[in-house]
Amino acid sequence: MAGVQTAVALREQGWRGVITLVGDEPHAPYDRPPLSKAVLLGKADGSAFDVDFAALGIDLLLGRRATGLAAASQVVETDGGPLPYDHLVIATGAEPVTLPGSAGLPDVHVLRTLDDAERLRPVLAGQREIVVVGAGWIGAEFATAAREAGCPVTVVEAADRPLAGALPAEVAAPMAGWYEDCGARLRTGAKVAAVTDGAVALSDGTTLTADAVVVGIGARPATSWLAGSGVALSPEDRSVLADERLRTSVPRVYAVGDCASFPSARYGSRLLIHHWDNALQGPRTVAATIARGEAEGPLYDPVPYFWSEQFGRFVQYAGHHAGADETVWRGDPASAAWSVIWLREGVLVALLAVGRPRDLAQGRKLIERGAVLDRHKAADASVPLKSAVL
């Protein structure tokens, strides 16, 4: 997503030079969200971008993996030979975290690529018994699809609740019931001790039988190929340390999407966002910086946004709630539609909406404005958020 959008945005910004888009997969560039939905369920054969690369003068080098960067000579090393560049945009995304000891086991899967989805399609079509490790966003979406296909599903989560790394306990807690409502079994506080063909052993001695195991325990920036390049990486998460214009520490090298973190003046912290909207918005900044010159490019400080379709619910999130000092509920979390907002000194900084798209649409704009809300009006779900502005 990030690589394609950067290439297209460069042409839209008037860049007339040669553009080469390199990807390690053999497939034409594709969108990822359908992989956990239509593609996985066999309702679509793929999700290729509707982009005429030839008409745009974008050269595709598919099935080619970047292996190193020689910044001094401005060359990207690949498994198909060196590629010189004038400007380089790193858009290598993220790679899924796997379970220790699971490498090579044919019945253990991740869901990140088109090939991953293709391998899982017959599992769902055969209504096989599945254990999902991880009750995060991808785990919930996969469990939803598997239940729709009629598969028995057990989800195991090491934390005491779903989405433990993404949402506060009081917000994530109501979501645990969604699994049972969908016919999936959720086991929290369940740590995996070992995975073998046909079984998952938990640390409490329980063994779960499984025709297939799907691991959704997070992803890490795909940046190992940059070792020794001079491109500065975060010591904590190994993301490329991009600046406010998504430039790296190496001249004429930029980073965008899941592999890059950036400083947010809005939130006063560095953000690493593994979501689709970031891979759509960031490329426009990079393209403008390259096309206009580094001194004239725009600053990148978006309101983070993502969505998830799970268990018959449309979940949307905007903003960044870390650092908020007040949480305000709008509606009953036991109902089909509710939302929660986070304030910092009265300023709206983040919002989660379940089945309330109007709250999300209005809230996202208010976050961009730095709007101060009347918390009592904001707590009334019948009052539009925009009417709660002081």
N, C-alpha and C positions, 0 to 999 in steps of 0.2 A: 504493500500500500504506500509506504513512505517513499520508496524509490520511484514507483510509477508516478505518483503525484508530483514529485520534485521534477522529473523529466518533463511532464506535461506543463507544469507551472513555468518552467524555464522558457518554453516556447511561447506561452501566453505573455510572459514578461518581455518578449522580443529578443531573446537570446538566439543568435544565428549560427553559433559554432556547432561543432560536432557534439552529439550527446550519445553516450554509450551506456546502456543499462545492463548491468551484469547481475545474474542470479544463479544460485547453485542448484535450483530445481530445474528439471527439464521442461516443465509445463509453462505455457504462456502465463504471464502475470495474472494473478487472481485475487479476489477479495476473500478475507478469512471468515467473517461472521456467518455466512451460509454453511460453513463446514460443520458446525455443531447443530445445524437445523436441517435445511432442505437437502443438502448433499449427503449428510449422514443417514437420513431416512430414505434415500433413494428417490427423492422427489425432484432432484436436479442432478445432472451429470457433472456439473462444475460451476464455477463462479468467475470465469475469466472476465477481466475488465473490458468494457466496450470502448477500446481505444485503438485507433488506427495508427500504430506506431510508425509504419512506413510513410504514411501521409505526413506525419509530423517530423519525419527525418530523425527518428530515434532508432538507433541500432541496438538490437537485442542480442546479448550473448548469454544463452541459457545453458544450464548444466555446467556452469563454470564457477568454481569456488575461489574466493579470495583467500590467500594463504599468508600474505604479509604485505607490509607497506614500507617502501624505501623512500622516506619523505625527502631526503636530501636530493635525490635524483628525480623526484616526482613520478614514481612508478609504483603501481599496484602489482604485486606478485600474485599469480593465480595458478591453478593446477593445469591451465592451458597455455601458460606463458605470461610474460610481463605485459602490462598495459600502461603506457605513459598517460599523464593527465596534466591539464592546466589548472583545473579545479576538481576536487574530489569530494563527493558527498557520501558519507558512510550511512547506510540505511540497512544494516544487516539484521536488525530486529532483535528478537530474543529466542532462546531455546528452552524447551521445557526441562524442569528439574526431574530427575528420575530417582527411583528407589535403589538404594545400594543392593547389589546382588541380582538385579532384575535384567541386566543386559543380556541379550541373546535369548531370553525366554519368549517363545512364539506367542504365548497367550497374554503377554503384558503389553499394554498399549499406552501411548500418549495421543493427544489430539491437538495438533498444531498445524499440520500441512495437509494438502489435498491427498497425498498418499496415505497419511494416517487415517483420514476419513474413509478412503476407499477400503482400507484393511478392516475397518470397523463395520462397514455396511453389512457384510454377510453375517456378522455377529448379531446385529439387531434384527436382520431379516429372519434369522433362525431362532429368534426369541430365546437366546442363550442366557444362562444365569450369569450376572455380572456383579463384580465388586468394584466400586469406585473409591479410590483413595483420595480424599480431599473434598471438603464441602465448601470450596470457594466458588467463584463465578463459573468457571469452566466445568467443575464437578456438578453443579446444579443444572447447568444447561444440558450436559450430557445425560444426566439422570432423567431429565424431562423427556429428552428424545427417546431414551431407552424404554421408559415406561409407555410412551406413546406407541412404540413398536411392540409392546407386550412382553418385554423382558422382565424377569424378576431382578430387582436391583437392591443392593445393600451399599450404603455410603458410609465409609468410616472416616472419622475426623479426629485428629489428635487433640485439638482444642475442645473446650467445653461447649462450643456453639458453632454454627456455620458462619462463614465469612469473618472469622475471628481476626484476620489480619487486615480486613478492609473497613469494618464498621465497629462502633462501640458495642459493648455487650447488650445494653438495653435496647438498641436498635436491631441487632441481629437476632436476638432471642425469639421474637415472634415468627421469624422465618423458619425455625426448626419444624414447626407444625406443617409447613407446606409440603415437606417430604412425605409425611404420612398421608396427607390429603391426596397425594398423587399416587399412593400405593408403593412408595419406596421406603425402605427401612433405613433410618439414620442412627448411627452409633457414634456418639461424641465421647471424648476422652478415651478414644481407642487408638493406641499407637501400634503401628505395624512393626513386628519383629522380623518377619521374613516373608518372602514371596517365592512360591514354587509354581510349577505347572499345575494348575487345577486347585490351588489353595492359597489363602492369605492367613498367616499366623499372626495373632495379636499378642502384645506383651503381657496380657492377663492370662494367657494360656488358651484362649479361644482360637479355634481354627474355622475359617469360613471357606466353604467350597465355592469355586468359581470356574466357569467355562472361559471367562475372560476377565482380566483386571485392567481397569483404566485409571491411570495415574494423573491427577490434576492437583499438584502441590506447589504450583508456581512456575515461574520462568525467570531466567537470568539473561542479561544482555549478552548477545553473541559478539564478544569482543576479544576473544582469546587470540585471534589472528593478528591483533594489533601489538602483540608483545614485541618490545624492542623498537617500536616505530617512533617513539617520542610523543605519541598522542596520549595526553594525560587521562588516566582512568580513575574513577572513584575507588578508594581502598575498601569501601564498605560493600558496594554492590557491583563493581566493575563496569559501571556505565561510563560512556565517554563524557568527560566533563566539558560540556559545551557552555558558551557564554550566552549573553542576552540576545545575541543575533545568531545563535546556534553555530558559532565558529569554535573550532577546537584549538588546542594549544599549538598546533602546527599550522603555519601559514597556508592559505588556500585549501584547507581541509575543513569540512563541515560535518555535522552529525545530526540526524533527525530520526524521530520515531522511537521505537521501543529500546533502542541501544543507547540513547542519549538522555542525560539529565541536564537541567537548565535552571538558572537562578530565577526565582519568581519574586519580583518586587511587591506584587500584590499580597503574597503570603509570607514574605520574609524568610523563605527557605528554598533549598534546591529540590526540585521535583523530578521524579522519574515516573512517567505515566505510560503504562502498558495498555493503552486503549486506542481504538480505531480513530477517534476524533483527533487525537494528537498526531497520528500519522497522516491525517488530512490537512490540519492547520499548519504544522511546522514546515512542510515543504514550500508553502507560499512565502514564508519568511526567508528561507534559504535561497529560493529562486530570486527573490527581489534583491537580496544582498549581493548575489553573484552578478545579476544583470545590471544593477545600478552602481555597484561599487560598494566596498565594505563600509565606507563612512556614511553611506546614505540608506543602507538597509533598515527595515523596521525592527523594532524590538519585539521579542517574543515573550508574551506574558499572558497566555490565554486563561480563561476559566475552564479548568478541566471538566470533561463531560464524558459519560459513557452510559450505556444501557444494557439490559440483559432481559431476555425472555425466558422465564422459568416457571414451571408448575402453573401455567395458565395466567401468569401475571407479567405485566410489563413494568420493569423496574428501571428507573432513571436516576442518575446522580449528577450533580453539577457542583463544582467548587472543590474545597479542600478543608475538611473540618478540624484538622489538627490545629490546636491553638484556640479553638472556640471556648467561650466561657459560659455559654448557655445553650440548652437544647429545648426546642419548642415543638410539641406534637400538634399535628393538624389531622384530626380524625382518630378513629379507633384502630390500632394495629391488628385487631382481631377481625376487622372487616375487610372487604375486597379492595377498598381504595382508601389510602391514607398517605400522609407525608410527614416528614420531620425536617425541621430547619435548624441550622446552627448559627449562633450569633457570637460576635466578638465585640464587646463594648457596644452592643446594640446594632452593629453592622452585620448584615447578612453575608456569610462567608461560604455556606454550603447548604445543599438541599438534597434529600432523597425522596423520590416520589414513587409510590406504588399505585398504578392505575389512576394517577392524577396528572396527566400530561400538561394541563393548563398551569398547575403549580410549577412544574418544571420550566415551562416556557417563560412564564413571568419571572420566576425566581432567578433563572440564568441571567436575564437582562438586569435584574436588580443587583446581582452579585457584581456584574461588570461595572455598574454605576457606583458601587460601594454604598448602597442605600441603607439608611438607618430605619429600622422597623419598630412600630408599636407592638410589643410582644403580646399584649392582650388581644389586639385585633388579629395578629398573626396566628394566634392559637385557635381562632374561630374558623373552622374549615369552610364555613359558608361565606366567609369574607375573601374576596380575591386578594392574593398576595400584594398586588400592586396598590390596593386600597389600604394596606397596612403601613405604607411608607409615611414616616413623620415629615 
